[in-house]
């Protein structure tokens, strides 16, 4: 799942949270790989259902992390 650019406002986050819930219901995955932020309120139900949430940072997140380490 890609959250990059999809969580700009509260409406976007609510719709994405419904998307996550429906995906979990239909596919019953063991893992969800997320490209972008893994906001706890959006993915909260996954660990409760025994699903691992695996974050995969965007290039922007990697650059910011590198800058923070150099500061």
Buried (B, 14 or more C-beta within 10 A) or exposed (E): BEBBEBBEEEEEBEEBBEEBBEBBEEEEEEEBEBBBBBBEEBBEBBEEEEBEBEBEBBEEBEEEEEEEEEE
